Amino acid sequence: MEYSWSIIFLSLCFSAALTIFISHTKTKKNKKTKLSLPPGPPRIPILGHIYLLPKFLTNPEHPLRDLFKKYGPIITFRIGSSTSIFIASHSLAHEALIQNGAAFNHRPGPVTPSCIFDNINLDCGSSTGNRWRFLRRNLTTVVLSPSRYKSFGGARRWVLQVFNDSLLKYHVESSEPVPVADRFRYAMFCLLLFLCFGEKLDEKIIKKIQETETAKLAKFNALGVFSLFPRLGKFIFRKNWEEMVNLRRIQLSVLLPLIKANRQRREKVKQENSDEKSFISYINSLFDLEVTEEGGRKLVDQEIASLISEVLDAGSDTTTSLFEWIMANLVKNQKIQEKLYSEIHGVVGSTEEIKEDDLEKMPYLKAVVLEGLRLHPPTHFVLPHTVKEDVVLNDYLIPKNALVNFMVGEMGRDPKVWEDPMEFKPERFLGDEGVKVDITGSKEIKMMPFSAGRRICPGLGLGTLHMEYFLANFVRDFKWMCVKGSDVDMSEKMEFTVMMATPLQAYVFPRPN
């Protein structure tokens, strides 16, 4: 009997050992063949991370920052069956957007404000496939190509005069500080509307368009809900949706008459066989476009309104945000402002017109703009990407149809890459020891304020040109000072772009000629 129990005991031990061995072998095999999602916080069955949604809707950067500290530079966030991947690593961003650019080249659906309104993938930001390519090619050729920059010189000089007159009015007539973002945003709308329509629009029309677009972008966080949950969001947040629909109605009521008038004027010129050579405007190029995916049909006026709105949104708020943050740092640190003024004055003097070619002789100006883009990128996230098939990234599975986003703000402030990351120090980009940055991210990514890869913002060149041009003129012609008795509040407020929570107000004093 004792012998029998010994045999049974040994058999059980052998069976247990064999089971453990087989289980371990299967586990190793599964690890090799089956990849897991990136890590993330605990999930509720079926509902996922819905309990974190309120924090994400107010300001997603703060809860994400805490999650990165706990789980690493790539994390998963799930709501029901929807999977979102957030990436804060420079190297992983480069691996995804550059090395695997084709896989991450897609959009999950309407992601820009105007497209979310109508739940369509029409404009350059939201479109995919052939439509995205031909829309982007058209926009680049007509507006954003370097060969077109000089043709807009007259428009830039006009807008510069508009802004200068406004600054002088504040200095001479009111003796009040200048609301920097408000004045600069209006100037940018003047310029962008000229590029879109090829003419100087009436001041009342410009202000009406600006009011509508600004109100729409202020609601961008709410628009995100309708993008993620198009049907459910409209039902749960019905009042907000009705506000959005009303904003869209107002937007079209202003833009459609302008589009119609331009179309009629163009047809009249064609009928008369006129040889008149007009300014090549964005809207004229849109009249000629054909949607090849839909039998070569022409764009309707509502679609043209969305494409024009995209240019206004992308070019006004982003540039305004960056300009305000840079001016806040120049107001806060007068040594940097005076060093910049000395460089500009040394190149063009007090009265010469600053031309585009002059900007190439101002390395400190470029360093100031780069530092602004690093520390205060207009958007702390890029527009979301998606993948059409399962993709492996850093030994993690990025599942088909997952939303993928990149933490632009975190990358520019990473202490592992940037020394004293929260200090505004343009000198870090200067000299033999200066940080070498390929802002397109093609070689490596240290900062990506314009995104990177195939979906990089096509307005990179024109946007930086505008920033350098206006900054050089405003610092050369005016000294900017903070309001006496108050410090500059550098806290942030997230809207469509990241603006100053307390809008910058500064006194301006004309510099002597």
C-alpha positions in Angstrom: 0.0 0.0 0.0 2.8 2.4 0.9 4.5 1.5 -2.3 1.3 2.2 -4.2 0.9 5.6 -2.6 4.6 6.4 -3.5 3.9 5.5 -7.1 0.8 7.7 -7.1 2.6 10.6 -5.5 5.5 10.4 -8.0 3.0 10.2 -10.8 1.2 13.3 -9.6 4.5 15.2 -9.2 5.5 14.1 -12.7 2.1 15.2 -14.1 2.4 18.6 -12.3 5.9 19.1 -13.6 4.8 18.2 -17.1 1.8 20.5 -17.0 4.0 23.4 -15.8 6.5 22.7 -18.5 3.9 22.6 -21.2 2.2 25.7 -19.9 5.5 27.6 -19.8 6.3 26.4 -23.3 2.9 27.7 -24.6 3.4 31.0 -22.7 6.8 31.5 -24.4 5.3 30.6 -27.7 2.4 32.9 -27.2 4.7 35.7 -26.3 6.5 35.2 -29.6 3.4 35.0 -31.7 0.8 37.1 -29.9 1.5 40.7 -29.1 -0.2 42.7 -26.4 -1.5 46.3 -26.6 0.6 49.0 -25.0 0.0 49.2 -21.2 -2.6 51.4 -19.6 -4.7 51.9 -16.4 -7.1 49.3 -15.2 -10.2 48.9 -17.4 -13.9 48.3 -16.6 -15.2 45.3 -18.6 -16.9 46.4 -21.8 -16.8 50.1 -20.8 -13.0 50.4 -20.7 -11.6 53.6 -19.3 -14.9 55.6 -19.5 -14.4 56.7 -15.8 -11.4 58.8 -17.0 -13.3 60.4 -19.8 -14.4 63.6 -17.8 -10.7 64.4 -17.1 -9.8 63.8 -20.8 -12.5 66.1 -22.1 -11.4 69.1 -19.9 -7.6 68.8 -20.4 -6.3 65.4 -21.6 -2.6 66.5 -21.2 -2.7 66.4 -17.4 -4.1 62.9 -16.9 -2.0 61.6 -19.8 1.2 63.0 -18.2 0.5 61.0 -15.0 -0.2 57.9 -17.0 3.1 58.2 -18.9 5.0 58.4 -15.6 3.4 55.2 -14.5 3.2 53.1 -17.6 5.9 54.4 -20.0 6.0 56.4 -23.2 3.3 54.6 -25.0 -0.1 53.8 -23.5 -3.6 52.5 -24.4 -6.9 54.3 -23.6 -10.1 52.4 -24.4 -13.8 53.5 -24.5 -16.0 50.6 -25.3 -14.7 49.1 -28.5 -12.7 52.2 -29.5 -8.9 52.0 -28.9 -6.7 55.1 -28.6 -2.9 54.9 -28.4 -0.9 57.9 -27.1 2.8 58.2 -27.8 5.2 60.6 -25.9 8.5 59.1 -27.1 10.6 60.9 -29.7 12.1 57.6 -31.0 8.7 55.9 -31.2 7.2 58.9 -33.0 10.0 58.7 -35.6 9.5 54.9 -35.9 5.8 55.4 -36.6 5.6 58.5 -38.7 8.9 58.2 -40.7 10.0 54.6 -40.8 6.4 53.3 -41.0 4.9 56.4 -42.6 2.6 54.5 -45.0 1.0 52.5 -42.2 0.3 55.6 -40.0 -0.8 57.8 -42.9 -4.6 57.5 -42.4 -7.2 59.5 -40.6 -10.0 57.9 -38.5 -12.7 60.2 -39.9 -13.6 63.9 -39.7 -10.9 65.4 -37.4 -10.9 69.1 -38.3 -13.7 71.5 -37.0 -15.4 72.1 -40.3 -15.5 68.4 -41.3 -16.8 67.4 -37.9 -19.8 69.7 -38.4 -20.9 67.8 -41.5 -19.4 64.4 -40.7 -17.4 64.3 -43.9 -13.7 63.7 -44.7 -13.4 66.5 -47.2 -10.5 68.8 -46.3 -6.7 68.2 -46.3 -6.7 67.4 -42.6 -9.4 64.8 -42.6 -9.2 63.3 -46.0 -7.4 60.0 -46.9 -6.3 58.2 -50.0 -6.3 60.0 -53.4 -8.6 62.8 -52.2 -6.1 63.8 -49.6 -3.3 63.8 -52.1 -5.0 65.9 -54.7 -6.4 68.4 -52.2 -3.0 68.8 -50.5 -1.2 69.1 -53.9 -3.6 71.9 -54.9 -3.2 73.8 -51.6 0.5 73.5 -51.8 0.8 74.6 -55.4 -1.5 77.6 -55.1 -0.8 78.9 -51.6 2.0 77.1 -49.8 4.7 76.6 -52.3 8.0 78.6 -51.7 7.7 79.8 -55.3 4.5 81.6 -54.3 5.7 83.3 -51.1 7.0 86.4 -52.8 3.8 86.9 -54.8 2.1 87.5 -51.4 4.6 90.2 -50.4 2.1 93.0 -51.1 -0.5 91.4 -48.9 2.0 91.0 -46.1 3.0 94.7 -46.3 -0.7 95.7 -46.2 -1.4 93.6 -43.2 1.8 94.9 -41.5 0.5 98.4 -42.0 -2.9 97.4 -40.6 -1.2 96.1 -37.4 1.2 99.0 -37.1 -1.7 101.5 -37.3 -3.5 99.6 -34.6 -0.4 99.7 -32.3 0.1 103.4 -32.9 -3.6 104.0 -32.1 -3.2 102.3 -28.7 0.0 104.2 -28.0 -1.0 107.7 -29.0 -4.8 107.8 -28.6 -5.7 105.5 -25.7 -2.5 105.0 -23.8 -3.8 101.5 -23.1 -2.0 98.2 -23.3 -2.4 96.3 -26.5 -4.4 93.0 -26.4 -1.7 91.2 -28.3 -3.5 88.1 -29.5 -6.7 89.9 -30.4 -4.9 92.4 -32.7 -2.6 89.8 -34.2 -5.4 87.4 -34.9 -7.3 90.1 -36.8 -4.2 90.8 -38.9 -3.8 87.2 -39.8 -7.4 86.9 -40.9 -6.9 89.9 -43.2 -3.9 88.1 -44.7 -5.4 84.6 -45.0 -8.7 85.9 -46.5 -6.6 87.8 -49.1 -4.8 84.5 -50.0 -8.1 82.7 -50.2 -10.2 85.2 -52.2 -7.5 87.3 -53.9 -8.8 90.6 -52.7 -9.0 92.9 -49.7 -12.3 92.3 -48.1 -14.4 94.8 -46.3 -13.5 95.3 -42.6 -17.0 94.3 -41.5 -16.9 91.1 -43.4 -13.4 90.2 -42.1 -14.6 90.8 -38.5 -17.7 88.7 -39.0 -15.7 85.8 -40.4 -13.2 86.1 -37.6 -15.9 86.1 -34.9 -17.6 83.0 -36.4 -14.3 81.0 -36.8 -13.0 82.1 -33.4 -16.3 81.0 -31.7 -16.2 77.7 -33.5 -12.6 77.0 -32.5 -13.4 77.9 -28.9 -15.8 75.0 -28.9 -13.2 72.6 -30.4 -13.1 70.4 -27.2 -16.8 69.9 -27.4 -16.5 69.1 -31.1 -14.3 66.2 -30.2 -17.2 64.5 -28.4 -19.2 64.6 -31.6 -16.3 63.3 -33.6 -15.8 60.3 -31.3 -19.5 59.6 -30.7 -21.4 61.2 -33.7 -24.8 59.8 -32.9 -24.7 59.4 -29.2 -23.0 62.7 -28.7 -25.7 64.6 -30.5 -28.3 63.0 -28.3 -26.6 63.4 -24.9 -25.2 66.9 -25.6 -28.1 68.1 -27.6 -27.8 71.7 -26.5 -24.1 71.9 -27.4 -24.9 70.3 -30.8 -27.6 72.9 -31.5 -25.0 75.6 -30.7 -22.6 74.0 -33.2 -25.2 73.7 -35.9 -26.1 77.4 -35.4 -22.4 78.4 -35.7 -22.1 76.4 -38.9 -25.2 78.2 -40.2 -23.7 81.6 -39.4 -20.4 80.5 -41.0 -22.0 79.5 -44.3 -24.2 82.7 -44.3 -21.0 84.7 -44.4 -18.8 82.6 -46.7 -21.3 81.3 -49.3 -22.1 84.8 -50.7 -18.4 85.5 -51.1 -17.9 82.2 -52.9 -21.0 82.8 -55.1 -19.8 86.3 -56.0 -16.3 84.9 -56.9 -17.8 82.1 -59.0 -20.0 84.6 -60.9 -17.1 87.0 -61.5 -14.9 84.1 -62.8 -17.7 82.9 -65.2 -18.1 86.4 -66.5 -14.4 86.7 -67.2 -14.5 83.4 -69.1 -17.6 84.4 -71.2 -16.0 87.7 -72.1 -12.7 85.9 -73.0 -11.0 88.5 -71.0 -7.2 88.6 -70.9 -7.2 90.1 -67.5 -4.7 88.4 -65.2 -5.9 88.3 -61.7 -4.2 87.3 -58.5 -4.1 83.5 -58.3 -6.3 82.8 -55.3 -7.1 79.6 -53.5 -10.8 79.8 -54.3 -10.2 80.0 -58.1 -8.2 76.8 -57.8 -11.1 75.1 -55.9 -13.5 76.0 -58.7 -11.4 73.9 -61.1 -11.0 70.8 -58.9 -12.7 67.6 -59.8 -13.4 64.8 -57.3 -12.1 61.9 -59.3 -13.4 59.3 -56.8 -16.9 60.5 -57.6 -16.9 60.6 -61.3 -15.0 63.8 -61.7 -17.7 66.1 -60.2 -16.9 69.7 -59.2 -16.9 70.8 -55.6 -20.1 72.4 -54.4 -20.1 75.7 -52.5 -20.5 74.2 -49.1 -17.4 72.0 -49.7 -15.4 75.0 -50.8 -16.5 76.8 -47.6 -15.1 73.9 -45.5 -11.8 74.0 -47.4 -11.4 77.8 -47.0 -12.4 77.4 -43.3 -9.6 74.9 -42.9 -7.0 77.4 -44.1 -8.4 80.1 -41.8 -8.4 77.8 -38.8 -5.0 76.4 -39.4 -3.3 79.6 -40.3 -4.9 82.1 -37.8 -5.1 80.4 -34.4 -1.8 78.5 -34.6 0.2 81.6 -35.7 -1.6 83.8 -33.2 -0.9 81.4 -30.3 2.8 81.1 -31.2 3.1 84.9 -31.6 1.5 85.6 -28.3 3.7 83.2 -26.4 6.9 84.5 -28.0 5.9 88.1 -27.3 5.1 87.1 -23.7 8.7 85.8 -23.3 10.2 88.9 -24.9 8.1 91.1 -22.6 9.1 89.0 -19.6 12.8 89.0 -20.6 13.9 92.4 -22.0 17.5 91.2 -22.6 16.2 88.7 -25.2 14.1 91.4 -26.8 17.0 93.8 -27.0 19.3 91.2 -28.4 16.8 90.4 -31.1 16.3 94.1 -31.8 20.1 94.6 -32.2 20.3 91.8 -34.7 17.4 93.1 -36.8 18.6 96.7 -36.7 22.1 95.6 -37.7 20.7 93.9 -40.8 18.1 96.4 -42.0 18.6 99.6 -40.0 15.6 101.7 -38.7 13.7 102.6 -41.8 14.5 100.0 -44.5 11.8 97.6 -45.5 12.4 94.2 -44.2 12.3 91.8 -47.1 12.1 88.0 -47.0 15.7 87.7 -48.0 16.7 89.8 -45.0 15.3 87.2 -42.7 17.9 84.7 -43.8 20.6 86.9 -42.3 19.0 86.8 -38.8 20.0 83.6 -37.0 18.9 84.9 -33.6 15.4 85.6 -35.0 15.2 82.1 -36.2 16.4 80.8 -32.9 13.7 82.8 -31.1 11.0 81.3 -33.3 12.4 77.8 -32.9 12.5 78.2 -29.1 8.9 79.4 -29.2 7.9 76.3 -31.3 9.7 74.0 -28.9 8.4 75.4 -25.6 5.0 76.6 -26.8 3.9 74.6 -29.8 0.5 75.9 -30.9 -1.1 72.4 -30.5 0.2 69.9 -27.9 -1.3 67.1 -29.9 -1.4 66.4 -33.6 -4.6 65.5 -35.4 -5.2 61.8 -34.8 -3.9 59.1 -37.1 -5.1 55.6 -37.6 -3.9 52.3 -39.1 -5.9 50.2 -41.6 -4.2 47.0 -40.6 -2.5 45.7 -37.4 0.9 47.2 -36.9 3.8 46.3 -34.6 5.4 49.2 -32.8 8.1 48.7 -30.1 6.9 45.1 -29.7 3.4 46.3 -29.0 0.3 45.7 -31.1 -1.3 48.8 -32.7 -4.6 47.3 -33.7 -6.5 48.0 -36.9 -8.6 51.2 -36.7 -7.0 52.3 -33.5 -6.6 56.1 -33.0 -3.0 57.1 -32.6 -1.9 60.5 -31.3 1.5 62.0 -30.5 2.3 64.3 -27.5 3.9 67.2 -29.2 4.0 69.4 -26.0 5.7 66.6 -24.0 8.4 66.0 -26.6 9.5 69.6 -26.7 9.8 69.7 -22.9 11.4 66.4 -22.2 14.3 66.9 -19.8 16.0 63.8 -21.3 16.4 65.7 -24.6 16.4 69.3 -23.6 18.5 71.0 -20.9 16.4 73.3 -18.6 13.3 72.5 -20.8 11.0 75.1 -19.2 13.4 78.0 -19.7 13.0 80.2 -22.8 16.6 80.1 -24.2 16.9 80.8 -27.9 20.7 80.5 -27.5 20.3 76.7 -27.3 19.9 76.7 -31.1 22.9 78.9 -31.8 26.7 78.4 -32.3 28.7 75.3 -32.8 27.3 73.7 -29.7 23.7 74.6 -30.5 21.0 72.0 -30.8 20.7 70.8 -34.4 17.0 70.4 -35.2 15.5 69.0 -38.3 12.0 70.5 -37.8 10.5 68.1 -40.3 11.7 65.1 -38.3 13.0 63.2 -41.3 16.3 62.3 -39.7 15.3 62.3 -36.0 12.6 63.8 -33.9 13.5 66.1 -31.1 10.4 68.3 -31.5 7.5 68.1 -33.9 5.4 71.3 -33.7 4.2 70.7 -37.3 3.8 66.9 -36.9 6.1 64.8 -39.1 6.1 62.4 -41.9 3.6 62.3 -44.7 1.0 64.2 -42.7 3.3 67.0 -41.7 1.6 70.4 -41.8 2.0 71.7 -45.4 1.9 75.2 -44.0 5.3 74.8 -42.2 7.3 77.0 -44.6 4.7 79.8 -44.9 3.8 79.7 -41.2 7.5 80.2 -40.1 8.0 82.9 -42.8 5.0 84.8 -41.4 6.2 84.5 -37.9 9.7 85.7 -38.7 8.5 88.5 -40.9 6.0 90.0 -38.5 8.1 89.4 -35.4 11.1 91.1 -37.0 9.0 94.2 -38.0 7.2 94.5 -34.7 10.4 94.3 -32.6 12.3 96.6 -34.9 9.6 99.3 -34.8 8.3 99.0 -31.2 9.6 98.2 -27.8 7.2 95.9 -25.9 6.8 96.3 -22.1 4.7 94.6 -19.5 2.0 96.4 -17.6 3.4 98.1 -14.6 2.9 96.3 -11.3 1.9 93.0 -12.9 3.9 89.9 -14.0 3.2 88.0 -17.2 1.0 85.0 -16.4 2.5 82.0 -18.3 -0.2 79.5 -17.4 -1.9 77.7 -20.3 -5.5 77.3 -21.6 -6.3 74.5 -24.1 -8.7 75.4 -26.9 -8.2 74.5 -30.5 -4.6 75.7 -29.8 -2.9 76.3 -26.5 -3.4 79.9 -25.6 -2.4 82.0 -22.6 -4.9 81.6 -19.8 -4.6 85.3 -19.1 -4.3 87.0 -22.5 -1.1 89.0 -22.9 -1.5 92.8 -22.7 1.6 94.9 -23.3 2.5 98.6 -23.7 4.2 99.5 -27.0 6.6 102.4 -27.5 7.8 103.3 -31.0 11.5 103.0 -31.3 13.5 106.1 -32.5 14.4 106.2 -36.2 
